[in-house]
Amino acid sequence: QDAIDRKEKRSETFKTAVHGLEMDTPALKTEELGRRAPQWVRDNLVTMCMRCREPFNAITRRRHHCRACGYVVCARCSDYRAELQYDGNRLNRVCQECYVFLMGHVVLEDREEKHKGILEKEAAEVSGRSLLCSSLQMLDKNGKGGTRGWFVIPQDDPLVLYMYAAPQDVRAHTSIPLLGYRVRELPQENSRHLFQLVQSGQVHTFLADTEELKQRWMRVMARCAAGITHPEEGEEDAE
């Protein structure tokens, strides 16, 4: 019963639309870094380093976990060692941010500081306070193939649809301004739940996993495209 209660509480605060994917990985408070073992972010939830935002690949940029915060980071961003209290004060691999906090050492940056762009919104952060988020597939022009991703309409930026490659990526790779688009439902084809965003010559076709999810996306997109940015009464923050 306790497990059921905890599951229901998590579901109320943040629900996911597909495959039972849990996004509410608890983050350690700053004062707990090094004192408690973190819950690691799963490798398959990110496609890029959660610190420097560079994409991972199998050869030159591989995944590592910071033993202090649990983030998935590249070798360059985790090339630090710090004593962690929960591991008997032994030296462990940590990311730069945790190293600075735990050791009190200033690290000189050898790369230029980047200003956050419009796409640099962390998926997990905006998903937790979104009008709607879920996995969708955006089809190519001929409708035969496409790209599956994690789509989010943030509450604080409701006129833009963001597409992430994975649910906890720290940078979106595509954004679509929704204002002025029309939402068009397509006939159900081979049990596929299709709908489109249409504006002049621009057409974006999406494939949802269920009919219910398709209808929710169509409703939220239509409201945002019309400039109605507040959630509907009774509408949950995220799916």
C-alpha positions in Angstrom: 0.0 0.0 0.0 2.9 2.3 0.8 4.4 1.7 -2.6 1.0 2.4 -4.3 0.6 5.6 -2.3 4.1 6.8 -3.4 3.4 5.9 -7.0 0.1 7.8 -7.0 1.8 10.8 -5.5 4.5 10.9 -8.1 1.9 10.4 -10.9 -0.1 13.4 -9.6 2.9 15.7 -9.8 4.3 14.5 -13.0 2.9 11.9 -15.5 4.4 10.5 -18.6 2.6 9.5 -21.7 4.5 6.5 -23.0 6.1 3.3 -21.8 5.8 4.1 -18.1 8.9 6.3 -18.3 9.5 8.0 -14.9 11.0 11.4 -15.2 10.8 12.5 -11.6 14.3 11.5 -10.6 14.8 13.1 -7.2 17.7 15.5 -7.2 19.9 15.9 -4.1 19.8 19.2 -2.3 23.1 21.2 -2.5 23.9 20.5 1.2 23.5 16.8 0.6 26.1 16.6 -2.2 28.8 14.1 -1.1 26.9 13.1 2.0 24.2 11.0 0.3 24.6 8.7 -2.7 22.7 10.2 -5.7 20.1 8.5 -7.9 21.8 8.3 -11.2 20.1 9.7 -14.3 19.6 6.8 -16.7 21.8 6.8 -19.8 18.9 6.3 -22.2 17.3 9.5 -20.9 20.0 11.8 -22.3 21.7 12.2 -25.7 24.1 15.0 -24.6 26.3 16.0 -21.7 24.1 17.5 -18.9 26.8 20.1 -18.2 28.4 21.2 -21.5 25.5 20.1 -23.8 27.8 18.4 -26.3 26.2 15.3 -27.9 27.5 11.9 -26.9 28.9 9.4 -29.3 30.3 5.9 -29.0 33.9 6.8 -29.6 35.1 10.3 -28.7 32.5 11.5 -26.2 31.2 8.8 -23.9 28.8 8.8 -21.0 30.0 9.0 -17.4 28.1 9.6 -14.1 29.0 12.2 -11.5 29.2 10.3 -8.2 28.0 13.4 -6.3 24.9 14.6 -8.2 24.2 11.6 -10.5 24.2 13.6 -13.8 25.3 12.0 -17.0 28.3 13.9 -18.2 31.1 13.6 -20.7 34.7 12.7 -19.8 35.8 16.3 -20.0 33.2 17.6 -17.7 33.8 14.8 -15.2 37.6 14.9 -15.1 37.7 15.8 -11.4 38.1 13.9 -8.2 36.5 14.7 -4.9 36.2 13.0 -1.5 32.6 11.8 -0.9 31.5 11.3 2.6 29.0 8.6 1.8 31.8 6.5 0.3 34.1 6.7 3.2 35.7 9.9 2.0 37.3 8.1 -0.9 38.1 10.0 -4.1 35.3 9.7 -6.8 34.7 11.0 -10.3 32.6 14.1 -10.1 31.5 16.9 -12.5 33.1 20.3 -12.4 30.2 22.0 -10.6 30.2 19.4 -7.8 34.0 19.6 -7.6 33.9 23.4 -7.1 31.2 23.0 -4.4 32.8 20.1 -2.5 36.4 21.2 -2.7 36.1 25.0 -2.7 38.5 25.2 -5.7 37.9 27.6 -8.6 38.2 25.9 -12.0 39.5 28.1 -14.8 37.3 27.7 -17.9 39.3 26.9 -21.1 36.3 27.5 -23.3 34.2 30.5 -23.9 31.1 30.9 -21.8 28.0 30.4 -23.9 24.9 32.5 -23.5 21.8 30.4 -23.1 19.9 30.3 -26.4 16.2 29.7 -26.9 16.7 26.0 -27.3 18.8 25.6 -24.1 15.9 24.8 -21.8 16.4 21.6 -19.8 13.8 19.0 -20.8 13.3 17.6 -17.3 12.9 21.1 -15.8 10.4 22.4 -18.4 8.5 19.0 -18.5 7.8 19.3 -14.8 6.0 22.6 -15.3 4.5 22.3 -18.8 1.1 22.6 -20.4 1.7 19.2 -22.0 4.7 16.9 -22.6 5.1 13.4 -24.0 6.8 11.3 -26.6 5.6 11.9 -30.2 6.9 11.1 -33.7 7.3 13.9 -36.2 7.0 12.5 -39.7 8.9 13.6 -42.7 7.3 15.2 -45.7 6.3 11.9 -47.4 4.9 10.5 -44.1 6.9 7.3 -44.4 9.4 7.9 -41.7 10.3 10.5 -39.1 12.0 11.3 -35.8 10.7 10.3 -32.4 11.4 12.7 -29.6 10.2 14.3 -26.4 7.9 17.2 -27.0 7.2 20.0 -24.5 5.1 23.1 -24.4 6.4 25.0 -21.3 4.0 27.0 -19.1 6.4 29.9 -19.1 6.8 29.8 -22.9 3.5 28.5 -24.1 3.7 29.8 -27.7 6.6 27.5 -28.6 6.7 23.7 -29.0 10.1 22.2 -28.1 11.5 18.9 -29.3 14.2 17.0 -27.4 15.9 13.8 -28.5 15.5 12.4 -25.0 13.4 13.3 -21.9 16.3 14.6 -19.8 18.4 16.4 -22.4 19.6 19.8 -21.4 19.1 21.3 -24.9 16.2 21.1 -27.4 17.2 20.6 -31.0 14.1 21.9 -32.6 11.5 24.6 -31.7 8.3 25.5 -33.5 6.5 28.8 -32.8 2.9 27.9 -32.5 1.2 31.2 -32.9 -0.9 31.4 -36.1 -0.8 27.6 -36.9 -3.9 25.6 -37.5 -4.3 22.2 -36.0 -5.7 19.6 -38.4 -6.8 16.1 -37.6 -6.0 13.4 -40.2 -8.1 10.2 -40.8 -6.9 7.3 -38.7 -4.7 5.2 -41.0 -3.6 1.7 -40.0 -4.4 2.4 -36.4 -2.1 5.4 -36.5 -3.1 8.6 -34.6 -2.1 11.4 -36.9 -2.5 15.2 -36.7 -0.8 18.3 -38.2 0.2 21.8 -37.6 -0.4 23.9 -40.7 0.5 27.5 -41.6 0.8 28.7 -45.2 3.3 26.3 -46.8 4.5 24.9 -43.5 3.1 21.5 -42.5 4.3 19.5 -39.5 2.8 16.0 -39.1 2.8 14.2 -35.8 2.1 10.6 -34.7 0.8 10.0 -31.2 0.8 6.7 -29.4 -2.9 6.8 -28.5 -6.0 8.5 -29.6 -6.4 10.2 -26.2 -2.9 11.6 -26.3 -3.5 12.9 -29.9 -6.7 14.7 -28.8 -4.9 16.3 -25.8 -2.1 17.6 -28.0 -4.5 18.9 -30.6 -6.5 20.7 -27.9 -3.5 22.3 -26.2 -1.8 23.2 -29.5 -4.9 24.8 -30.8 -5.2 27.0 -27.7 -1.6 28.1 -27.8 -1.8 28.8 -31.6 -4.7 31.1 -30.9 -2.8 32.9 -28.2 -4.7 31.3 -25.3 -1.8 30.5 -22.9 -3.5 29.7 -19.6 -4.3 26.0 -18.8 -7.8 24.8 -19.3 -9.8 24.4 -16.0 -9.2 20.9 -14.8 -6.4 20.3 -17.3 -3.3 18.7 -15.7 0.1 20.3 -16.0 1.8 17.4 -17.8 0.9 14.1 -19.3 
